[in-house]
């Protein structure tokens, strides 16, 4: 097959000849590995490869998109024709545009050692993690331990002379274990992820798995109350994720954001800073450019409680009279870009997590929630099943099950009164420990 640059230029020229006003060509090549071990024996290994082309055209302010996994001349021409034909069925939008040529930051996203390291070494890594979890107190058995990796390479071209290329890598360990204490049993899972093997820390997976498998052993109910709630970083990330749609310019323009009218206003407690940063080296959500070729950026969404910026892709930025923040995401060559976060996180505060507990006279430390997807991201209302540990007089007392935490996402942000210094990322989302005053706990 001819090189991607040559093929892209032919596609751009042919699409223009057929009437495309603007054209974008996106190539994606990927390889992945997944394996599972149990009792130090490998039980499953899966390898996969992918290669595809996504084509986006704009004609008369209408967008068309088509893709193919075949690079034969006939398949490529058919894909161009399909994309152009699909423009007839899309609504016209005067703000549709492709990005201009620009400079990109240097961001570390790839580790060549992932592909160079032997399968046996990766199996050994998973077995080490399994053994470490089994050595923890109250762990009866490990259900399974898995290792996953993926390496990908993308090339992006458009009719405004954008020609971008990037390699990225990902590796992860995950584990599920059974915790026991007398007759009480509970399952728990943990994981760790990184862009390089050297940064993949099995201890993180081990500690998370053991904690989540044992923390609720001996749990019992408590009376309904309005009290402080302390969110561990993993749970805080899930609430942060629920807020993300309200920070995208696209949803603001569609009036589907809780904060559509609040730019420049206080929406959170003093000290709350929410960031999106696609330029953090070796972070899972990082890249030199976003899914349509805009340079990745560091964006302060909320600063000291004030909403100061929305996240934009090229189209929503043009409509809002703003500048793209480099937040066009792309899940694969099969889909066009759409607004998304990169590395999205609540910035760390100054309190040690232990201090947050000792400063809490009465509250619940939340380690598990159920049904986060049921929260209403338009109104902010939520009522979620939860579990955790009761805090009394600044100390953990006993595990708690069968409770519900209810409230509104807007109120949650405003009522944050302590922020930990333990910023932890889970994938591309991160948060420290957070305390929220006066949340409703229902038995």
Helices and strands as residue ranges (DSSP letters): H 4-17, E 22-38, E 41-59, E 62-68, H 73-86, G 87-89, H 113-116, H 119-134, E 139-158, E 163-181, E 184-194, G 197-199, H 202-214, E 225-231, H 233-244, G 245-247, H 249-253, E 274-277, E 298-303, E 306-307, H 314-320, E 328-329, E 338-339, E 344-346, H 353-358, E 362-370, G 372-374, E 381-392, E 395-408, H 409-414, E 416-419, E 424-426, E 429-431, E 434-442
